[in-house]
């Protein structure tokens, strides 16, 4: 009965939209049905994600964690909206994107796809891409700043769900509760990628790319991984090629890690990893060349480009003395600056204070759980997932050690946190004995069957 009823409802909606379009005109239909259609699609996708992710989890309370994380994400979205409108009085980047996207959405209705005449027309292609995404949304919903903030914040949450599912694939026999709690409740991930801008889009794309990489490397869904990963990687390249370069480098290192034990599907895994090498190595070469050209413009070369980045970011009230990595001796200071700035005594506003408190919590975890943290190098050698996360964190620190502004780092760290949480979650969790899927246990074997649902 549910199927026919659903078809009837869908038919009524389609007829209503067609009749409305003929009687009211497209603009009126957009204003009436567009927001409802987008809201319905988001609700349906959210429910489907929560149900399917919980079915693949070992944590019984995961639906509560996912739902609570989404609610807190909406709170963070509202906070970002208030700060952008009241503190920055409408001069924040989100408002620039909004005004440009409103013009683009209106021009799309006239069959004109162009950002000419908008405020982002003279900006970089990565900034224009945000306006393109928002303009496409506004062509359906009509221009609404609130809708833009909510959709971008929701995309950031979807990216976190993708990271969680990737963790379950990387480490299916490891307790994922610490990872889930850290991932969905971290203040940085609740606040910064909850606004119209690149942070939300990059968090979404990085989550999808990571999940795709895991599917291909583990051989659990090579076709699905390619379908998901290639478009997401192309979009990430368009937004921030240097971050995609870090992902590719981490992938290459993870594939080269031998891993622990011999799997019954080792042959298929070897084929999958070979495919990753075929795809990643050429892309990595292209990415290195592109980023090198961007940083090394002029006669100063790559090192001169890095020095220019230090000079350009050493402005404003959140400036500190950057420690770019030029050799192994620079690594400790770079890790401290990239992962812990601003310090508590440097916080001059509530946002900086929250960011500094996160650093204090991180230091506390590293000290209190030092024995578990010390295991990370061994875990990275044994598990490709931990190797992937550790490689990303290290390469990210190397790449962003030349940023001399704590405010910029606080936003950019949203791309680092899921990978850092992946490593810490694996180190802090209690490893579980390998289990067989339901119905696939070997006769006579003492291995228990899996009770946490189907394989991720």
C-alpha positions as CSV (number, residue, x, y, z in Angstrom):
1,X,0.0,0.0,0.0
2,X,2.9,2.3,0.8
3,X,4.2,2.1,-2.8
4,X,1.0,3.1,-4.6
5,X,0.3,5.9,-2.1
6,X,3.8,7.2,-2.6
7,X,3.2,7.2,-6.4
8,X,-0.1,9.0,-6.0
9,X,1.5,11.7,-3.9
10,X,4.4,12.1,-6.3
11,X,1.9,12.4,-9.2
12,X,-0.1,15.1,-7.4
13,X,3.1,17.1,-6.7
14,X,4.2,16.9,-10.3
15,X,0.8,18.0,-11.6
16,X,0.7,20.8,-9.1
17,X,4.1,22.0,-10.2
18,X,3.2,21.9,-13.9
19,X,-0.1,23.7,-13.4
20,X,1.5,26.2,-11.1
21,X,4.2,26.9,-13.7
22,X,1.7,27.5,-16.4
23,X,-0.5,29.8,-14.3
24,X,1.9,31.6,-12.1
25,X,5.1,31.7,-14.0
26,X,8.4,30.2,-13.1
27,X,9.5,32.8,-10.6
28,X,6.3,32.3,-8.6
29,X,6.7,28.5,-8.7
30,X,10.3,28.8,-7.5
31,X,9.2,31.0,-4.6
32,X,6.4,28.6,-3.6
33,X,7.7,25.1,-4.3
34,X,11.5,25.5,-4.4
35,X,12.2,25.8,-0.7
36,X,9.8,22.9,0.0
37,X,11.4,20.7,-2.5
38,X,14.9,21.4,-1.2
39,X,13.7,20.9,2.4
40,X,12.0,17.6,1.5
41,X,15.1,16.4,-0.3
42,X,17.4,17.3,2.7
43,X,15.1,15.6,5.2
44,X,14.8,12.4,3.1
45,X,18.6,12.3,2.5
46,X,19.3,12.9,6.2
47,X,17.0,10.1,7.4
48,X,18.5,7.7,4.8
49,X,22.0,8.6,5.9
50,X,21.3,8.1,9.6
51,X,19.5,4.8,9.0
52,X,22.1,3.3,6.6
53,X,25.1,4.6,8.6
54,X,23.7,3.2,11.9
55,X,23.2,-0.2,10.2
56,X,26.9,-0.3,9.5
57,X,28.0,0.8,12.9
58,X,29.2,-1.0,16.0
59,X,27.8,1.8,18.2
60,X,24.1,1.3,19.3
61,X,23.7,4.9,20.2
62,X,25.0,6.2,16.8
63,X,21.5,7.5,15.6
64,X,21.4,9.7,18.7
65,X,25.0,10.8,18.1
66,X,24.3,11.6,14.4
67,X,21.0,13.4,15.2
68,X,22.6,15.4,18.1
69,X,25.5,16.3,15.9
70,X,23.2,17.6,13.2
71,X,21.2,19.7,15.7
72,X,24.5,21.1,17.1
73,X,25.6,21.8,13.5
74,X,22.4,23.8,12.9
75,X,23.2,25.7,16.1
76,X,26.7,26.4,14.8
77,X,25.2,27.5,11.5
78,X,23.0,30.0,13.3
79,X,26.0,31.3,15.3
80,X,28.0,31.8,12.1
81,X,25.0,33.6,10.5
82,X,24.7,35.9,13.6
83,X,28.5,36.7,13.6
84,X,28.6,37.3,9.8
85,X,25.6,39.7,9.9
86,X,26.1,41.4,13.3
87,X,29.8,41.4,13.9
88,X,30.9,41.9,10.3
89,X,27.8,43.8,9.5
90,X,27.2,42.1,6.2
91,X,30.8,42.4,4.9
92,X,31.7,38.8,5.4
93,X,32.5,36.6,2.4
94,X,29.2,34.8,2.8
95,X,27.3,38.0,1.9
96,X,29.5,38.5,-1.1
97,X,28.7,35.0,-2.3
98,X,25.0,35.5,-1.5
99,X,24.6,38.8,-3.5
100,X,26.5,37.3,-6.5
101,X,24.5,34.1,-6.4
102,X,21.2,36.0,-6.2
103,X,22.1,37.7,-9.5
104,X,23.3,34.4,-11.0
105,X,20.1,32.6,-10.0
106,X,17.9,35.2,-11.6
107,X,20.0,35.2,-14.8
108,X,19.7,31.3,-15.0
109,X,15.9,31.7,-15.3
110,X,16.6,33.9,-18.3
111,X,18.9,31.2,-19.8
112,X,22.0,33.2,-19.1
113,X,24.8,31.3,-17.2
114,X,27.3,34.0,-16.3
115,X,28.8,35.7,-13.2
116,X,29.5,38.8,-15.3
117,X,28.7,41.9,-13.3
118,X,28.7,40.2,-9.9
119,X,31.1,41.0,-7.1
120,X,32.9,37.6,-7.6
121,X,33.6,38.2,-11.3
122,X,37.1,39.4,-10.7
123,X,38.0,36.9,-7.9
124,X,39.7,33.5,-8.3
125,X,38.0,30.6,-9.9
126,X,37.7,28.8,-6.6
127,X,35.8,31.7,-5.1
128,X,33.6,31.8,-8.2
129,X,32.8,28.1,-7.8
130,X,31.1,28.9,-4.4
131,X,28.9,31.4,-6.2
132,X,28.1,28.9,-8.9
133,X,27.0,26.3,-6.4
134,X,24.9,28.8,-4.4
135,X,23.5,30.4,-7.6
136,X,22.3,26.9,-8.8
137,X,20.6,26.5,-5.5
138,X,19.0,29.9,-5.6
139,X,17.7,29.2,-9.1
140,X,15.5,26.5,-7.4
141,X,14.7,28.1,-4.1
142,X,15.0,31.8,-4.8
143,X,17.6,34.0,-3.1
144,X,17.6,33.3,0.6
145,X,20.6,33.8,2.9
146,X,19.1,31.5,5.5
147,X,18.6,28.7,3.0
148,X,22.2,29.1,1.8
149,X,23.6,28.9,5.3
150,X,21.5,25.8,6.2
151,X,22.3,23.9,3.0
152,X,26.1,24.6,3.3
153,X,26.0,23.7,7.0
154,X,24.2,20.4,6.1
155,X,26.7,19.6,3.4
156,X,29.4,19.9,6.1
157,X,27.5,17.4,8.2
158,X,27.2,15.0,5.3
159,X,31.0,15.2,4.9
160,X,31.4,14.1,8.5
161,X,29.1,11.2,7.9
162,X,31.2,10.2,5.0
163,X,34.3,10.3,7.2
164,X,32.7,8.1,9.8
165,X,31.7,5.5,7.2
166,X,35.3,5.6,5.8
167,X,36.6,4.9,9.4
168,X,34.3,1.9,9.6
169,X,35.7,0.6,6.3
170,X,39.3,1.3,7.3
171,X,39.1,-0.2,10.8
172,X,36.0,-2.5,10.9
173,X,37.2,-4.3,14.0
174,X,37.9,-1.2,16.1
175,X,35.5,0.5,18.5
176,X,34.3,3.6,16.6
177,X,32.6,5.3,19.5
178,X,35.6,7.6,20.4
179,X,35.9,8.6,16.7
180,X,32.2,9.3,16.4
181,X,32.0,11.5,19.5
182,X,35.1,13.5,18.5
183,X,34.0,13.8,14.9
184,X,30.4,15.0,15.5
185,X,30.9,17.1,18.6
186,X,34.2,18.9,18.0
187,X,33.4,22.7,18.2
188,X,35.7,23.5,15.3
189,X,33.8,21.2,13.0
190,X,30.4,22.4,14.3
191,X,31.2,26.1,13.8
192,X,33.6,27.0,11.0
193,X,32.3,24.8,8.1
194,X,28.7,25.9,8.8
195,X,28.5,29.0,6.6
196,X,28.3,29.8,2.9
197,X,31.9,29.4,1.8
198,X,34.8,27.1,0.9
199,X,35.1,25.4,4.3
200,X,31.7,23.7,4.2
201,X,32.2,22.6,0.5
202,X,35.7,21.3,1.2
203,X,34.7,19.3,4.3
204,X,31.9,17.7,2.2
205,X,34.3,16.9,-0.7
206,X,37.1,15.6,1.5
207,X,34.6,13.3,3.2
208,X,33.4,11.9,-0.1
209,X,36.9,11.6,-1.5
210,X,38.1,9.8,1.6
211,X,35.2,7.4,1.5
212,X,35.8,6.7,-2.2
213,X,39.5,6.1,-1.6
214,X,38.8,3.6,1.1
215,X,36.3,1.8,-1.1
216,X,38.9,1.4,-3.8
217,X,41.9,0.6,-1.6
218,X,40.0,-2.1,0.4
219,X,38.3,-3.5,-2.7
220,X,34.9,-3.2,-1.0
221,X,33.4,-1.1,-3.8
222,X,35.8,-0.1,-6.6
223,X,33.1,1.0,-9.0
224,X,31.2,3.0,-6.4
225,X,34.5,4.5,-5.2
226,X,35.4,5.7,-8.7
227,X,31.9,7.1,-9.4
228,X,32.0,9.0,-6.1
229,X,35.7,9.9,-6.0
230,X,36.5,11.3,-9.4
231,X,33.9,14.1,-9.5
232,X,34.5,15.0,-5.9
233,X,38.3,15.1,-6.5
234,X,37.8,17.3,-9.5
235,X,35.7,19.7,-7.5
236,X,38.2,19.7,-4.7
237,X,40.9,20.4,-7.2
238,X,38.9,23.4,-8.4
239,X,38.4,24.7,-4.9
240,X,41.7,24.0,-3.2
241,X,44.3,22.1,-5.3
242,X,46.9,22.1,-2.6
243,X,44.6,20.2,-0.2
244,X,43.8,17.6,-2.9
245,X,47.6,17.3,-3.3
246,X,47.8,16.4,0.4
247,X,45.1,13.8,0.0
248,X,46.8,12.2,-3.0
249,X,50.1,12.1,-1.2
250,X,48.5,10.5,1.9
251,X,46.8,8.0,-0.4
252,X,50.0,7.0,-2.0
253,X,51.7,6.5,1.4
254,X,48.8,4.5,2.7
255,X,48.8,2.2,-0.4
256,X,52.5,1.4,0.1
257,X,52.0,0.4,3.8
258,X,52.0,-3.4,3.9
259,X,49.2,-3.8,6.4
260,X,48.6,-6.5,9.0
261,X,48.0,-10.1,8.2
262,X,46.9,-11.8,5.0
263,X,43.3,-11.4,3.9
264,X,41.3,-14.0,2.1
265,X,40.7,-11.3,-0.5
266,X,44.4,-10.2,-0.7
267,X,44.5,-10.8,-4.4
268,X,41.5,-8.5,-5.0
269,X,43.0,-5.9,-2.7
270,X,46.3,-6.0,-4.6
271,X,44.4,-5.3,-7.8
272,X,42.6,-2.4,-6.2
273,X,45.7,-0.9,-4.8
274,X,47.4,-1.2,-8.2
275,X,44.4,0.7,-9.7
276,X,44.9,3.4,-7.0
277,X,48.5,3.8,-8.0
278,X,47.6,4.1,-11.7
279,X,45.2,6.8,-10.9
280,X,47.0,8.6,-8.0
281,X,50.5,8.9,-9.3
282,X,49.7,10.9,-12.5
283,X,47.2,13.0,-10.6
284,X,49.9,13.7,-7.9
285,X,52.4,14.8,-10.6
286,X,49.8,17.2,-12.1
287,X,48.9,18.5,-8.7
288,X,52.5,19.1,-7.7
289,X,53.1,21.0,-10.9
290,X,49.9,23.1,-10.4
291,X,50.6,24.0,-6.8
292,X,54.3,24.7,-7.6
293,X,53.3,27.1,-10.3
294,X,50.9,28.9,-8.0
295,X,53.4,29.3,-5.2
296,X,56.4,29.9,-7.4
297,X,55.2,32.7,-9.5
298,X,57.9,35.2,-10.4
299,X,61.6,34.7,-10.1
300,X,61.8,33.7,-6.5
301,X,60.8,30.0,-7.1
302,X,58.9,27.8,-4.7
303,X,60.7,28.8,-1.6
304,X,60.1,32.5,-2.4
305,X,56.5,31.7,-2.9
306,X,56.3,30.2,0.6
307,X,58.0,33.2,2.0
308,X,55.4,35.4,0.3
309,X,52.7,33.4,1.9
310,X,54.2,34.2,5.3
311,X,54.3,37.9,4.5
312,X,50.7,38.0,3.1
313,X,49.2,36.2,6.2
314,X,51.2,38.2,8.7
315,X,48.5,40.8,9.0
316,X,45.6,41.5,11.4
317,X,45.3,40.9,15.1
318,X,45.9,37.2,15.1
319,X,49.5,37.3,13.7
320,X,52.3,35.2,15.2
321,X,55.8,34.2,14.2
322,X,55.3,31.4,11.7
323,X,57.8,28.5,11.6
324,X,57.9,27.2,8.0
325,X,59.4,23.8,7.7
326,X,62.7,24.0,5.9
327,X,64.2,21.0,7.6
328,X,63.5,18.2,10.2
329,X,64.4,20.6,13.1
330,X,61.4,22.8,12.2
331,X,58.8,20.1,12.5
332,X,58.0,20.3,16.3
333,X,57.4,24.0,16.2
334,X,55.3,23.6,13.0
335,X,53.1,21.0,14.6
336,X,52.5,23.3,17.6
337,X,51.7,26.3,15.5
338,X,49.4,24.6,13.0
339,X,47.5,22.4,15.5
340,X,47.3,24.5,18.7
341,X,47.3,28.2,17.7
342,X,45.9,30.5,19.1
343,X,47.1,29.8,22.6
344,X,44.7,30.7,25.5
345,X,46.7,33.9,26.5
346,X,46.5,35.1,22.9
347,X,42.6,34.8,22.6
348,X,41.1,38.3,22.3
349,X,37.5,37.2,21.4
350,X,35.1,34.3,22.2
351,X,35.9,32.4,19.0
352,X,39.6,32.5,19.6
353,X,39.0,31.4,23.2
354,X,37.0,28.3,22.0
355,X,39.8,27.5,19.5
356,X,42.4,27.8,22.2
357,X,40.4,25.6,24.6
358,X,40.3,22.9,21.9
359,X,44.1,23.0,21.8
360,X,44.2,22.6,25.6
361,X,41.9,19.6,25.4
362,X,44.1,18.1,22.7
363,X,47.2,18.6,24.8
364,X,45.3,17.0,27.7
365,X,44.4,13.9,25.6
366,X,48.0,13.6,24.4
367,X,49.3,13.7,27.9
368,X,46.7,11.6,29.7
369,X,46.6,8.9,27.0
370,X,50.3,9.1,26.2
371,X,50.7,5.2,26.1
372,X,48.0,5.0,23.5
373,X,49.3,7.9,21.5
374,X,52.8,6.3,21.4
375,X,51.2,3.4,19.6
376,X,50.3,5.5,16.6
377,X,53.5,4.8,14.5
378,X,53.0,1.0,15.0
379,X,49.3,1.3,14.2
380,X,50.2,3.3,11.0
381,X,52.5,0.5,9.9
382,X,49.8,-2.1,10.6
383,X,46.7,-0.3,9.3
384,X,46.4,1.6,6.1
385,X,43.6,3.7,7.5
386,X,45.8,5.0,10.3
387,X,48.7,5.5,7.9
388,X,46.4,7.5,5.6
389,X,45.3,9.8,8.5
390,X,48.8,10.2,9.9
391,X,50.2,11.0,6.5
392,X,47.5,13.6,5.8
393,X,48.1,15.3,9.2
394,X,51.9,15.4,8.6
395,X,51.6,16.7,5.1
396,X,49.0,19.3,6.2
397,X,51.4,20.6,8.9
398,X,54.2,20.8,6.3
399,X,51.9,22.7,3.8
400,X,50.4,25.1,6.3
401,X,53.4,25.8,8.5
402,X,54.0,29.0,6.5
403,X,50.6,30.5,7.6
404,X,51.3,33.3,10.1
405,X,47.7,34.0,11.2
406,X,45.9,32.1,13.9
407,X,42.5,33.1,12.5
408,X,43.2,31.7,9.1
409,X,44.6,28.5,10.6
410,X,41.5,28.1,12.8
411,X,39.4,28.0,9.6
412,X,41.8,25.9,7.6
413,X,42.1,23.3,10.4
414,X,38.6,22.2,9.7
415,X,40.1,20.2,6.8
416,X,42.7,18.7,9.2
417,X,40.5,17.7,12.1
418,X,38.7,14.6,10.6
419,X,42.0,13.0,9.7
420,X,43.5,13.9,13.1
421,X,40.4,12.4,14.8
422,X,40.8,9.3,12.6
423,X,44.3,8.8,14.0
424,X,43.4,9.6,17.6
425,X,40.2,7.5,17.4
426,X,42.1,4.5,16.3
427,X,44.7,5.0,19.0
428,X,42.2,5.6,21.8
429,X,39.8,2.8,20.9
430,X,39.9,-0.7,22.2
431,X,40.8,-3.1,19.3
432,X,38.3,-5.9,18.9
433,X,39.1,-9.4,17.7
434,X,38.3,-9.9,14.0
435,X,34.9,-11.2,13.4
436,X,33.2,-12.9,10.5
437,X,30.1,-11.6,8.8
438,X,26.7,-13.2,9.8
439,X,26.3,-16.5,8.0
440,X,29.9,-16.7,6.8
441,X,31.6,-18.2,9.8
442,X,33.9,-21.1,9.0
443,X,32.6,-24.5,10.4
444,X,34.5,-25.4,13.5
445,X,35.9,-21.9,13.9
446,X,35.7,-20.2,17.3
447,X,35.4,-16.7,15.8
448,X,32.2,-15.0,16.8
449,X,29.8,-13.7,14.2
450,X,29.4,-9.9,13.6
451,X,26.7,-8.3,15.6
452,X,27.1,-4.7,14.6
453,X,25.3,-4.9,11.3
454,X,26.5,-5.5,7.8
455,X,30.0,-4.7,6.7
456,X,30.5,-0.9,6.2
